[in-house]
Amino acid sequence: MIKVEVKPNESIDRALKRYKRKRKMVKLVQELRDRQSYTKPSEQRREEIKKAQYREQYLLSQESQ
């Protein structure tokens, strides 16, 4: 469970922003979505390879610019 204490003289909006940032860093929402359905290990590996290839192409295109 993520806890965010509101500091004195801090607005609720600022505290909400800190909460959202912490939630994103913990990847809580992503984990919940992943648990909704089962994915085979071979599909997970295939997806990881696909993401790695995309990242590599992206970095190569950034270097060439």
N, C-alpha and C positions, 0 to 999 in steps of 0.2 A: 504494500500500500504506500502510495506517495503522499507525503505530508508537506505542506507549505505553511509556515507560520507567517501571519501578517505582521510585519514590523510596525512599530509606532510611527504614525504620520505617513503611512504608506497607503496608496489608494488600492481599492479592490481590483481595479483593472491591472495594475502592476503585478499584484499577487497572482492573478489569473494567468498573466503572461509567463510568470516564472513557473507556474504549475504546468502549463502547456509545454514549455520547453523541457521540463524534467520528464514529462510523460513521453515526449518524442525521443529523448535520449535513452530512456529505458526500453523503448520499442514495445510498450504495453499493448497498444492497439493492433500493431502488426502481428504480435504473438496470438492475440485473441482471434484475429481473422484466419491465421494459419491453422488454428485448432478447430475451426468450424468444419473442415473437410480433411480427409486423409489424402496425402500425396505419397506416391510410391517413392522409395529411395532413388530409383533410377531417374524418375522425373525431377527430383530435387537436384541431383547431380547435373542433369541436362540443363536445368534452369541456371545453376551456378556457372556452368561453362559458358552459357549464352551471355550472362551478365559480364563475365570476365572478358569475353571477346568484345563486347560493346565498349567496356571501359578502356581496353587497349586501343581500339580504333579511335575513340574520343581523344585519348591522350596523344596519340600520334598526329591526329589532325590539329590539335592545339600547338604541338611543337613545330609543325610545318608553317604555321601562320606567323 
